[in-house]
Amino acid sequence: MPFFQEPPQLGNQFEGDPLLRTWTARFLPEAGAELHALGELAVEHYGKQLADRDNEPVLTQWDAWGNRVDRIEVSPLWREAQVVAATHGMVAAGYEPRFGARARTHQFAVVHVLSPSLDVYSCPLAMTDGAARTLASSGNQALIDRYVPKLTSRDPATMWTSGQWMTERTGGSDVSQSETIARKDGDTWRLYGTKWFTSATTSQMALTLARPEGNPDGSRGLALFLVELRDGNDRLRNIQVNRLKDKLGTRKVPTAELTLDGAPAIMVGAREGGVRQITPMLSITRTWNAVSAVGLMRRGLALARDYARRRKAFGALLVDKPLHADTLAMLEAEYAGAFCLAFRSAGLVGALEHDRAGGAEGDGHEARLARALVPIAKLVTGKQAVAVASEALEACGGAGYVEDTGLPRILADAQVLPIWEGTTNVLSLDTLRALAKGGALEALQAEVEASTQTRDPGLAVPAAAARAAVAHATKWIGGSLGSPDALEAGARRFALTLGRALECALLTGHAAWCAETQHPAAPRLAAAARRFAANGVDLIHDGVDAADAKLLA
């Protein structure tokens, strides 16, 4: 009989993840039954995802009679994903009072379980969540009343999604060069310009930056606008879709290049300071990015681990081969550290939102911690997602490189995560700016110190590795302040070291909690913490010469 390899199977994505189960037991025990049910739903939609693999968005610019229609058809799974997302509160849960300060932990646990099976529908959901938070923080009560209930609805018939149109031909991270102009037309603002990269162009609305005529150059002269994309006949309102982007990954996401030719818009706040107004959006979308990163890591690992239990080579199952087991252990440790950091970010965001809703203000410890931790979490998990996805595919051999197995999509989709919402270098510089405001580095140091307070001898090595890395990073930045070039050149290694130190510390602290509560997964998580430390935490190299970098660039 000819041989046919049995493909990897996806199991329940809650029950099969000891780390998620222990985190839920610690922070959200009421949600266990819900997440178990969603784990089954994730398996169902993974099957649909594989069957829907070849369906990508299609743009029809003209109808048969020569009318410009710019109609975008999305895949069948994306249409289903809209219903799943609304029904299970993938945005709404973050705004509901049921779990109080833990609302974001609940929301992102739902996202973590479901999102990898929904073909990157997390993209419009992240922007929708960011838009809801931005509007809710804007002080514009008319817009809050009209749009926030739509963006946070659990009813698929009424829930809206939102785009985020910041990227132009001049670039994405440096919005100061934006060329989009806003002109007053009676009581209406109209926008003119080209948006080079607009994800989820099938959304009902978008937030975008534009420069009102007469405003100064630079980022200060930009204002934030809300655009409703379509009229009552479902026609785009003075918006033309030039093309859909032909991307490496996230191919199910209808990312388009648009021309705004007098698109009507509503100014969200003042005529200036629009960049400052989108600040609340960044903490939300960057946390979505981090959680999406750990979700893709988990999906790649789940399939690679199952494959190792089905694939026999050289006389034994792969899982019984010491080298293969060692490789999977390395990946599991990276996932575990990334998970703890991403969900610490989610918990921080939720706690701060809850405090502010209760009237608390100021720059307390958690606010200072979040200022640095949120961009660091996005930065480090994005890089880890690509590395872990690549190794997980390699662990499946040639099948990991063949498109119709569905495995290559994990790697291709993961590659967007270090790019969207700020590249690694941009976020490294953001980290320096966050620390320059004062108090943030001390908050990070306190976080690492508190998380590594354990008497468990089995956790001594990862605890020491986390503390030593933060101490080295602190010494390095203190010695680099007098040399701006050296500070900037080392910013990436510095930020990644802080991120890995936080991951190591948080994983150590969680493993200690599991041991103290005698959770059955405690030995596994302690092993993950030790292996994470062995993978390397401190990435700072004191001998790196900026002059050498210029020679090699």
Beta strands, then each sheet from edge to edge (+ up, - down):
strand 1: 58-62
strand 2: 68-73
strand 3: 162-165
strand 4: 181-185
strand 5: 188-198
strand 6: 205-212
strand 7: 223-228
strand 8: 239-244
strand 9: 256-267
strand 10: 312-313
strand 11: 316-317
sheet 1: 1+ 2-
sheet 2: 3+ 6+ 4+ 5- 9+ 7-
sheet 3: 3+ 6+ 4+ 5- 9+ 8-
sheet 4: 10+ 11-
end
